[in-house]
């Protein structure tokens, strides 16, 4: 009788563990942004469209600092790198 009681108790405990589902919770802002970026990677957009959408998702303005106001880079422009002398 003691053995039967142990088997029934063990069966009840194991079936209770299997029936429980994980707790549902809403996504955080970081998780939502990460999911949106992953979906953006899968869309197959052109380079310019991709970076425009990515900047929109991240909330950053795209600015090319290596180019002048006309979108052209000067070959004569000197760029100083820290720790190097020209």
N, C-alpha and C positions, 0 to 999 in steps of 0.2 A: 504494500500500500504506500509506503514511503517513496518507493521508486516511481510509482505512477504519479504521485503528487509532484515530484521533481520534474518529470517529463512534461506534465501539463504546464507547470510554471515556466519552464524553459521555452516551451512552444509559444506561450502567451507573450513572453518578453521578446522573443525573436520576431514574431509577427508584428508586434507593436513598433519595433525599430524599423522594419521594412516598410511600414505604412506611412511613416512620417515623411513629410516633404521639406525641402529646405525653405527657410524663411524668405519670402519675397520682399524686396526692398527697391525703392526707386534708384535709378542711376545717379551718380554724382555728376557735377558739371564737367569734371575732368574725363570721366568715363564716356559721357555723351560726346564731348569734343573728339576723343580718341576714336570712337565708333564712326563719327562723321568723316574724320580724316582717312580711316580705312576704306570707307565707302567711296570717297573721292579718288583714292588710288586705283580702285577697280573700274572707274568709269571710262577710261581710255580717252581723256581729253587731250587737246593739244597742249604744248608747253605753256603758252601764254594763258590759256583758259584755266589750266590746272593751277598756276601760281596766283591768278586772280581769285579763284574760288578758295584757295588755301589761305590767302591773306584775308579774305572775307570771313572765313571760319575762325581764324586766329585773332582777328581784330587788329591786324598790323597793317600799316601802310607800306607799300613797296616803294623803296627809293634806292636807286642805283647811285651809290656814293662815288664810284669810280668813273662816272660819266659826267659831262658837263650838262648845262640846262637844255642843250639841243639833242642829247642822247648820243653824243660823240665823245670818244676818248682821244686825248692827245698823245701821240707817240713821244712827244718831247716832255711830257709831264714827268716830273721827278717825284718818285714815291720814296719817302724815307722810311726805312724799316728799323725798329728799335734794335740796337746792338750792332748795327752794320754802318760802316762809313762808305761813302761813295768814292 
